[in-house]
């Protein structure tokens, strides 16, 4: 009787471990955050994110992440995003990051985080360095209240 209870107890523990490990969301393959001096982003400051550590058979979701002070005075922030492949093919576009509903980031500081998916299900087939760059395109020369700008590249399941 005692050994049957022990087997059931061990089985529950193993099941819990398998479910806990198996249900983890994908971790980003690449993530980097650039801290901005004086929590301000000037128009002439371009931020670069480069990596060569990507699986060419995998699909990725790419998110641009802004960490902000709550008193940022913008409802949305226009950003210029450039992308360069290892063979020097360039694409550029403008994205508008909505800032009206910010999510408080846990961690003891009043920093808010806004994430925007800029690529979905993209594959990086060439060997070499891929680079994204971002710059703010607001009408103000300096946007105050931007603490960090980051980029994550997460493999799709």
N, CA, C and O of each residue as an XYZ file, in Angstrom:
628
protein
N       0.818     -1.200      0.000
C       0.000      0.000      0.000
C       0.862      1.265      0.000
O       0.608      2.209     -0.748
N       1.880      1.261      0.850
C       2.768      2.422      0.935
C       3.550      2.598     -0.361
O       3.787      3.723     -0.800
N       3.959      1.465     -0.981
C       4.723      1.581     -2.222
C       3.829      2.080     -3.364
O       4.313      2.782     -4.252
N       2.545      1.737     -3.360
C       1.620      2.237     -4.385
C       1.447      3.749     -4.243
O       1.399      4.463     -5.245
N       1.352      4.238     -3.010
C       1.245      5.681     -2.785
C       2.514      6.394     -3.252
O       2.453      7.476     -3.835
N       3.656      5.773     -2.987
C       4.920      6.353     -3.404
C       5.007      6.421     -4.928
O       5.458      7.425     -5.479
N       4.581      5.365     -5.606
C       4.600      5.348     -7.075
C       3.688      6.437     -7.625
O       4.068      7.144     -8.558
N       2.490      6.585     -7.063
C       1.568      7.622     -7.509
C       2.158      9.003     -7.251
O       2.070      9.886     -8.104
N       2.758      9.190     -6.082
C       3.367     10.476     -5.743
C       4.510     10.815     -6.715
O       4.597     11.940     -7.208
N       5.372      9.846     -6.981
C       6.483     10.051     -7.915
C       5.942     10.331     -9.314
O       6.472     11.194    -10.013
N       4.903      9.621     -9.734
C       4.302      9.833    -11.056
C       3.773     11.257    -11.183
O       3.949     11.876    -12.232
N       3.128     11.798    -10.146
C       2.638     13.172    -10.176
C       3.784     14.171    -10.287
O       3.680     15.161    -11.011
N       4.864     13.916     -9.579
C       6.025     14.812     -9.637
C       6.621     14.799    -11.037
O       6.927     15.855    -11.590
N       6.785     13.622    -11.608
C       7.338     13.521    -12.966
C       6.420     14.214    -13.964
O       6.894     14.943    -14.835
N       5.120     13.997    -13.849
C       4.160     14.650    -14.744
C       4.235     16.164    -14.607
O       4.205     16.873    -15.613
N       4.331     16.668    -13.398
C       4.444     18.107    -13.169
C       5.707     18.675    -13.818
O       5.664     19.737    -14.439
N       6.838     17.962    -13.673
C       8.090     18.420    -14.273
C       7.983     18.436    -15.797
O       8.408     19.400    -16.434
N       7.423     17.383    -16.385
C       7.280     17.305    -17.840
C       6.384     18.427    -18.354
O       6.708     19.070    -19.353
N       5.276     18.663    -17.688
C       4.359     19.726    -18.114
C       5.004     21.095    -17.935
O       4.863     21.960    -18.800
N       5.703     21.303    -16.835
C       6.343     22.599    -16.583
C       7.415     22.908    -17.615
O       7.492     24.030    -18.114
N       8.223     21.942    -17.931
C       9.298     22.155    -18.902
C       8.727     22.240    -20.311
O       9.166     23.072    -21.104
N       7.773     21.409    -20.627
C       7.198     21.372    -21.965
C       6.340     22.567    -22.300
O       6.142     22.847    -23.482
N       5.824     23.281    -21.331
C       4.921     24.400    -21.572
C       5.619     25.747    -21.552
O       4.963     26.786    -21.628
N       6.937     25.743    -21.450
C       7.651     27.018    -21.456
C       7.510     27.691    -22.810
O       7.626     27.029    -23.841
N       7.263     28.992    -22.826
C       7.259     29.694    -24.106
C       8.669     29.725    -24.674
O       9.651     29.632    -23.938
N       8.756     29.856    -25.982
C      10.076     29.929    -26.610
C      10.866     31.097    -26.056
O      10.351     32.204    -25.898
N      12.113     30.830    -25.768
C      13.027     31.879    -25.333
C      13.597     32.552    -26.579
O      13.820     31.883    -27.588
N      13.834     33.850    -26.527
C      14.440     34.511    -27.682
C      15.816     33.923    -28.007
O      16.602     33.626    -27.107
N      16.091     33.764    -29.285
C      17.415     33.317    -29.731
C      18.384     34.505    -29.654
O      19.574     34.343    -29.382
N      17.845     35.685    -29.898
C      18.627     36.912    -29.831
C      17.817     37.936    -29.055
O      16.627     38.113    -29.315
N      18.439     38.599    -28.124
C      17.820     39.748    -27.459
C      18.925     40.679    -26.974
O      19.924     40.265    -26.386
N      18.692     41.949    -27.251
C      19.669     42.958    -26.859
C      18.922     44.258    -26.597
O      18.009     44.617    -27.340
N      19.313     44.957    -25.543
C      18.729     46.245    -25.201
C      19.832     47.281    -25.099
O      20.859     47.058    -24.457
N      19.606     48.408    -25.737
C      20.534     49.539    -25.699
C      19.973     50.578    -24.737
O      18.882     51.104    -24.955
N      20.717     50.876    -23.671
C      20.288     51.896    -22.712
C      20.633     53.271    -23.280
O      21.747     53.493    -23.753
N      19.672     54.187    -23.230
C      19.872     55.522    -23.780
C      20.352     56.473    -22.690
O      19.798     56.490    -21.591
N      21.376     57.261    -22.989
C      21.867     58.215    -21.991
C      20.806     59.264    -21.668
O      20.119     59.766    -22.556
N      20.690     59.577    -20.412
C      19.754     60.597    -19.920
C      18.296     60.299    -20.260
O      17.457     61.199    -20.265
N      17.994     59.003    -20.550
C      16.610     58.598    -20.859
C      16.010     59.473    -21.943
O      14.862     59.905    -21.841
N      16.792     59.733    -22.984
C      16.353     60.568    -24.100
C      16.929     59.992    -25.395
O      18.059     59.505    -25.433
N      16.115     60.062    -26.458
C      16.512     59.508    -27.752
C      16.513     60.629    -28.784
O      15.461     61.171    -29.124
N      17.692     60.971    -29.277
C      17.793     62.054    -30.260
C      17.595     61.498    -31.670
O      17.826     60.316    -31.924
N      17.160     62.379    -32.587
C      16.889     61.969    -33.956
C      18.119     61.433    -34.668
O      17.997     60.591    -35.558
N      19.276     61.894    -34.302
C      20.488     61.444    -34.992
C      21.099     60.184    -34.380
O      22.163     59.742    -34.814
N      20.441     59.605    -33.385
C      20.959     58.407    -32.729
C      20.296     57.161    -33.316
O      19.127     56.882    -33.047
N      21.051     56.425    -34.113
C      20.566     55.183    -34.702
C      21.081     54.025    -33.854
O      22.255     53.991    -33.484
N      20.200     53.081    -33.550
C      20.557     51.953    -32.696
C      20.630     50.699    -33.563
O      19.709     50.411    -34.328
N      21.739     49.952    -33.439
C      21.986     48.782    -34.273
C      21.872     47.492    -33.474
O      22.310     47.411    -32.326
N      21.271     46.478    -34.110
C      21.142     45.141    -33.538
C      21.657     44.163    -34.589
O      21.068     44.040    -35.663
N      22.749     43.471    -34.289
C      23.358     42.564    -35.268
C      23.556     41.182    -34.666
O      23.885     41.044    -33.488
N      23.348     40.149    -35.502
C      23.590     38.776    -35.073
C      23.914     37.894    -36.268
O      23.451     38.127    -37.385
N      24.716     36.883    -36.003
C      24.984     35.841    -36.999
C      24.623     34.479    -36.425
O      24.861     33.450    -37.057
N      24.054     34.474    -35.239
C      23.750     33.242    -34.505
C      22.290     32.828    -34.721
O      21.514     32.757    -33.768
N      21.923     32.554    -35.976
C      20.554     32.170    -36.287
C      20.546     30.847    -37.047
O      21.423     30.588    -37.871
N      19.551     30.020    -36.763
C      19.366     28.752    -37.457
C      18.676     29.036    -38.791
O      17.562     29.559    -38.809
N      19.322     28.700    -39.898
C      18.786     29.037    -41.223
C      17.538     28.240    -41.580
O      16.854     28.580    -42.545
N      17.223     27.186    -40.825
C      16.023     26.386    -41.113
C      14.835     26.804    -40.250
O      13.725     26.309    -40.446
N      15.054     27.697    -39.313
C      14.037     28.104    -38.333
C      13.319     29.370    -38.784
O      13.911     30.227    -39.440
N      12.028     29.485    -38.425
C      11.273     30.726    -38.612
C      11.318     31.519    -37.315
O      11.295     30.946    -36.226
N      11.384     32.860    -37.441
C      11.507     33.719    -36.267
C      10.441     34.818    -36.272
O      10.012     35.295    -37.323
N      10.032     35.200    -35.066
C       9.241     36.414    -34.857
C      10.186     37.453    -34.269
O      10.949     37.162    -33.348
N      10.127     38.665    -34.808
C      11.036     39.728    -34.378
C      10.208     40.839    -33.743
O       9.266     41.344    -34.353
N      10.560     41.214    -32.525
C       9.854     42.252    -31.789
C      10.791     43.391    -31.437
O      11.918     43.176    -30.991
N      10.310     44.595    -31.643
C      10.980     45.804    -31.199
C      10.384     46.142    -29.839
O       9.162     46.147    -29.685
N      11.225     46.424    -28.855
C      10.759     46.661    -27.491
C      11.276     48.011    -27.006
O      12.474     48.288    -27.077
N      10.364     48.848    -26.514
C      10.736     50.128    -25.907
C      10.472     50.045    -24.415
O       9.403     49.607    -23.990
N      11.438     50.465    -23.626
C      11.250     50.606    -22.174
C      11.219     52.094    -21.893
O      12.133     52.835    -22.256
N      10.135     52.520    -21.229
C       9.810     53.945    -21.143
C       9.486     54.383    -19.731
O       9.055     53.585    -18.898
N       9.699     55.665    -19.473
C       9.195     56.293    -18.249
C       7.713     56.567    -18.461
O       7.281     56.784    -19.593
N       6.945     56.561    -17.405
C       5.492     56.734    -17.520
C       5.112     58.116    -18.035
O       4.050     58.278    -18.635
N       5.946     59.097    -17.814
C       5.591     60.464    -18.204
C       5.926     60.793    -19.665
O       5.942     61.963    -20.045
N       6.187     59.785    -20.470
C       6.437     60.058    -21.886
C       5.176     60.691    -22.467
O       4.069     60.237    -22.180
N       5.331     61.728    -23.275
C       4.170     62.535    -23.673
C       3.631     62.201    -25.060
O       2.878     62.991    -25.630
N       3.988     61.079    -25.598
C       3.549     60.704    -26.940
C       2.450     59.640    -26.878
O       2.455     58.781    -25.997
N       1.516     59.707    -27.815
C       0.504     58.666    -27.960
C       1.017     57.553    -28.869
O       0.642     56.390    -28.724
N       1.877     57.931    -29.804
C       2.569     56.953    -30.643
C       3.909     57.545    -31.046
O       4.094     58.761    -31.067
N       4.829     56.660    -31.363
C       6.166     57.110    -31.720
C       6.542     56.510    -33.071
O       6.629     55.288    -33.192
N       6.769     57.349    -34.101
C       7.189     56.824    -35.402
C       8.677     56.463    -35.372
O       9.517     57.225    -34.894
N       8.968     55.276    -35.898
C      10.339     54.795    -35.927
C      10.701     54.344    -37.339
O       9.887     53.740    -38.039
N      11.910     54.639    -37.739
C      12.451     54.121    -38.986
C      13.206     52.845    -38.690
O      14.088     52.826    -37.831
N      12.864     51.769    -39.401
C      13.506     50.471    -39.199
C      14.191     50.073    -40.503
O      13.550     50.013    -41.552
N      15.465     49.808    -40.437
C      16.220     49.329    -41.595
C      16.695     47.905    -41.299
O      16.975     47.551    -40.154
N      16.778     47.101    -42.357
C      17.218     45.711    -42.236
C      18.254     45.442    -43.319
O      18.059     45.810    -44.477
N      19.359     44.798    -42.939
C      20.416     44.467    -43.894
C      20.769     42.983    -43.776
O      20.983     42.470    -42.678
N      20.827     42.300    -44.928
C      21.204     40.890    -44.971
C      22.722     40.765    -45.138
O      23.395     41.760    -45.411
N      23.265     39.559    -44.979
C      24.702     39.374    -45.195
C      25.161     39.721    -46.617
O      26.320     40.080    -46.823
N      24.252     39.616    -47.600
C      24.618     39.955    -48.985
C      24.378     41.430    -49.293
O      24.374     41.838    -50.455
N      24.176     42.232    -48.236
C      24.036     43.694    -48.325
C      22.742     44.140    -48.992
O      22.704     45.210    -49.599
N      21.686     43.346    -48.894
C      20.360     43.757    -49.365
C      19.704     44.563    -48.240
O      19.641     44.107    -47.098
N      19.213     45.768    -48.570
C      18.623     46.664    -47.574
C      17.120     46.803    -47.792
O      16.649     46.860    -48.928
N      16.383     46.858    -46.701
C      14.983     47.276    -46.751
C      14.777     48.289    -45.636
O      15.414     48.209    -44.585
N      13.890     49.234    -45.870
C      13.567     50.227    -44.839
C      12.059     50.388    -44.779
O      11.351     50.139    -45.755
N      11.589     50.803    -43.637
C      10.163     51.087    -43.460
C       9.969     51.938    -42.209
O      10.868     52.083    -41.381
N       8.776     52.488    -42.104
C       8.395     53.273    -40.935
C       7.317     52.503    -40.184
O       6.356     52.025    -40.787
N       7.476     52.384    -38.869
C       6.457     51.769    -38.023
C       6.065     52.780    -36.955
O       6.889     53.576    -36.507
N       4.804     52.739    -36.555
C       4.317     53.595    -35.465
C       4.072     52.729    -34.244
O       3.262     51.802    -34.279
N       4.773     53.035    -33.170
C       4.619     52.286    -31.929
C       3.576     52.989    -31.067
O       3.783     54.131    -30.656
N       2.442     52.311    -30.785
C       1.434     52.937    -29.923
C       1.929     52.991    -28.477
O       2.478     52.019    -27.960
N       1.726     54.134    -27.841
C       2.202     54.317    -26.464
C       1.073     54.664    -25.500
O       1.336     55.047    -24.359
N      -0.167     54.537    -25.933
C      -1.280     54.949    -25.079
C      -1.619     53.927    -23.990
O      -2.185     54.305    -22.965
N      -1.292     52.653    -24.177
C      -1.590     51.619    -23.176
C      -0.306     50.880    -22.831
O      -0.023     49.813    -23.376
N       0.463     51.457    -21.926
C       1.747     50.877    -21.558
C       1.568     49.838    -20.466
O       0.685     49.957    -19.617
N       2.422     48.809    -20.496
C       2.394     47.723    -19.519
C       3.559     47.918    -18.552
O       4.708     48.057    -18.973
N       3.253     47.928    -17.248
C       4.289     48.090    -16.235
C       5.168     46.851    -16.212
O       4.671     45.730    -16.101
N       6.457     47.051    -16.315
C       7.418     45.954    -16.284
C       7.732     45.660    -14.825
O       7.990     46.578    -14.046
N       7.711     44.388    -14.454
C       8.013     44.031    -13.076
C       9.491     44.249    -12.803
O      10.320     44.127    -13.705
N       9.815     44.567    -11.573
C      11.218     44.706    -11.244
C      11.576     45.828    -10.311
O      12.770     46.066    -10.131
N      10.666     46.533     -9.707
C      11.010     47.511     -8.701
C      11.166     48.934     -9.195
O      11.188     49.855     -8.378
N      11.274     49.151    -10.477
C      11.371     50.501    -11.025
C      10.107     50.768    -11.832
O       9.518     49.835    -12.379
N       9.685     52.014    -11.914
C       8.484     52.369    -12.675
C       8.863     52.519    -14.151
O       8.837     53.619    -14.703
N       9.208     51.412    -14.765
C       9.552     51.387    -16.182
C       8.428     50.646    -16.901
O       7.989     49.579    -16.474
N       7.979     51.237    -17.996
C       6.918     50.634    -18.778
C       7.517     50.068    -20.056
O       8.508     50.581    -20.575
N       6.902     49.008    -20.552
C       7.436     48.327    -21.713
C       6.377     48.228    -22.795
O       5.231     47.869    -22.525
N       6.762     48.543    -24.003
C       5.870     48.408    -25.151
C       6.610     47.617    -26.218
O       7.724     47.962    -26.613
N       5.965     46.546    -26.675
C       6.554     45.672    -27.673
C       5.731     45.745    -28.955
O       4.503     45.826    -28.911
N       6.413     45.717    -30.088
C       5.744     45.752    -31.383
C       6.392     44.716    -32.290
O       7.598     44.756    -32.532
N       5.582     43.788    -32.790
C       6.092     42.781    -33.722
C       6.372     43.449    -35.053
O       5.477     44.038    -35.659
N       7.630     43.358    -35.516
C       7.987     43.978    -36.791
C       8.222     42.938    -37.885
O       8.228     43.281    -39.067
N       8.412     41.693    -37.514
C       8.547     40.595    -38.479
C       7.843     39.382    -37.885
O       7.886     39.156    -36.676
N       7.200     38.611    -38.744
C       6.493     37.428    -38.271
C       6.785     36.258    -39.200
O       6.533     36.326    -40.403
N       7.321     35.182    -38.626
C       7.600     33.987    -39.408
C       8.656     34.187    -40.472
O       8.539     33.637    -41.567
N       9.697     34.971    -40.173
C      10.736     35.262    -41.152
C      11.874     34.248    -41.007
O      12.184     33.787    -39.908
N      12.480     33.918    -42.132
C      13.597     32.983    -42.155
C      14.859     33.729    -42.584
O      14.793     34.644    -43.405
N      15.990     33.344    -42.035
C      17.273     33.967    -42.333
C      18.176     32.908    -42.985
O      18.978     32.281    -42.292
N      18.058     32.697    -44.310
C      18.717     31.561    -44.962
C      20.213     31.721    -45.227
O      20.915     30.720    -45.378
N      20.717     32.955    -45.286
C      22.129     33.177    -45.606
C      23.002     33.061    -44.358
O      22.564     33.375    -43.251
N      24.226     32.612    -44.547
C      25.211     32.619    -43.469
C      25.799     34.021    -43.381
O      26.064     34.644    -44.409
N      26.005     34.520    -42.180
C      26.609     35.834    -42.003
C      25.819     36.688    -41.035
O      24.965     36.194    -40.299
N      26.116     37.975    -41.048
C      25.551     38.910    -40.078
C      24.299     39.582    -40.645
O      24.312     40.133    -41.745
N      23.228     39.521    -39.870
C      21.983     40.243    -40.163
C      21.912     41.425    -39.205
O      22.234     41.294    -38.025
N      21.489     42.575    -39.713
C      21.444     43.778    -38.882
C      20.109     44.495    -39.045
O      19.647     44.741    -40.159
N      19.499     44.826    -37.903
C      18.365     45.742    -37.857
C      18.890     47.035    -37.252
O      19.731     47.004    -36.354
N      18.400     48.170    -37.737
C      18.712     49.440    -37.090
C      17.419     50.229    -36.935
O      16.493     50.106    -37.737
N      17.382     51.043    -35.884
C      16.166     51.784    -35.543
C      16.546     53.209    -35.183
O      17.546     53.447    -34.506
N      15.738     54.152    -35.643
C      15.897     55.552    -35.226
C      14.511     56.160    -35.057
O      13.562     55.777    -35.742
N      14.412     57.098    -34.150
C      13.117     57.757    -33.914
C      12.918     58.844    -34.967
O      13.860     59.535    -35.354
N      11.670     58.980    -35.422
C      11.343     59.915    -36.498
C      10.317     60.958    -36.074
O       9.612     61.508    -36.920
N      10.224     61.236    -34.790
C       9.240     62.218    -34.332
C       9.614     63.610    -34.827
O      10.716     63.830    -35.331
N       8.696     64.529    -34.679
C       8.963     65.911    -35.084
C       9.875     66.620    -34.088
O      10.414     67.685    -34.392
N      10.052     66.043    -32.908
C      10.958     66.604    -31.908
C      12.361     66.034    -32.115
O      12.511     64.857    -32.441
N      13.367     66.851    -31.931
C      14.734     66.374    -32.130
C      15.160     65.400    -31.027
O      16.025     64.553    -31.246
N      14.553     65.521    -29.846
C      14.854     64.613    -28.740
C      13.539     64.141    -28.121
O      12.666     64.946    -27.799
N      13.415     62.827    -27.961
C      12.255     62.247    -27.277
C      12.706     61.856    -25.881
O      13.518     60.946    -25.710
N      12.167     62.556    -24.877
C      12.511     62.269    -23.486
C      11.604     61.163    -22.950
O      10.437     61.062    -23.328
N      12.160     60.339    -22.065
C      11.390     59.285    -21.425
C      11.629     57.899    -21.999
O      11.027     56.933    -21.531
N      12.500     57.774    -23.009
C      12.849     56.453    -23.544
C      14.097     55.973    -22.807
O      15.169     56.567    -22.929
N      13.947     54.904    -22.047
C      15.035     54.388    -21.217
C      15.910     53.420    -22.007
O      17.136     53.523    -21.983
N      15.271     52.473    -22.712
C      16.004     51.472    -23.482
C      15.238     51.138    -24.756
O      14.014     51.250    -24.811
N      15.978     50.730    -25.768
C      15.399     50.221    -27.005
C      15.985     48.833    -27.205
O      17.198     48.641    -27.112
N      15.112     47.863    -27.480
C      15.594     46.493    -27.618
C      14.985     45.774    -28.805
O      14.003     46.224    -29.395
N      15.589     44.650    -29.140
C      15.111     43.804    -30.217
C      15.219     42.355    -29.760
O      16.236     41.948    -29.199
N      14.161     41.577    -30.003
C      14.195     40.155    -29.708
C      13.848     39.373    -30.966
O      13.008     39.797    -31.759
N      14.500     38.231    -31.141
C      14.239     37.332    -32.259
C      13.938     35.968    -31.637
O      14.828     35.316    -31.091
N      12.678     35.547    -31.724
C      12.226     34.339    -31.050
C      11.829     33.285    -32.065
O      11.027     33.560    -32.958
N      12.393     32.045    -31.939
C      11.999     30.977    -32.856
C      10.513     30.646    -32.693
O       9.980     30.647    -31.583
N       9.863     30.364    -33.814
C       8.461     29.942    -33.787
C       8.395     28.461    -33.435
O       9.300     27.688    -33.752
N       7.322     28.089    -32.783
C       7.128     26.660    -32.459
C       6.610     25.915    -33.649
O       6.385     24.707    -33.571
